[in-house]
Amino acid sequence: HKKFCLQMLQTTVLATPFPSSTTTSSSSSSLSNIMPSGNGAKAKQKRERAMKRDDASSVAHSQLKVNEAAKTVVCKICRQNFLCTVKEPELRQHAENKHAKNDFSECF
């Protein structure tokens, strides 16, 4: 029995090639490219996400043009613009404060 185990061990050891130092370094670098792990990889991923976010936010997104386009309600007397979402009580308040002599229907 001992002889058989020793023979199996020798054939197993001789049959499996030992990795050389060049193979180990190249395989470890390829493994690190395939499966990154640890805090270094997390930091790298965080930097990459931050770069993508900075690239996307570098374009200015101003609401000024959109807000100007949305001013569709205009007072007929003083030509003051109001946003399209304005409520009637606010328009009535404008008519009462600015144009007390005129009727609401004359303003809007």
Disulfide bonds with the S-S distance in Angstrom:
none
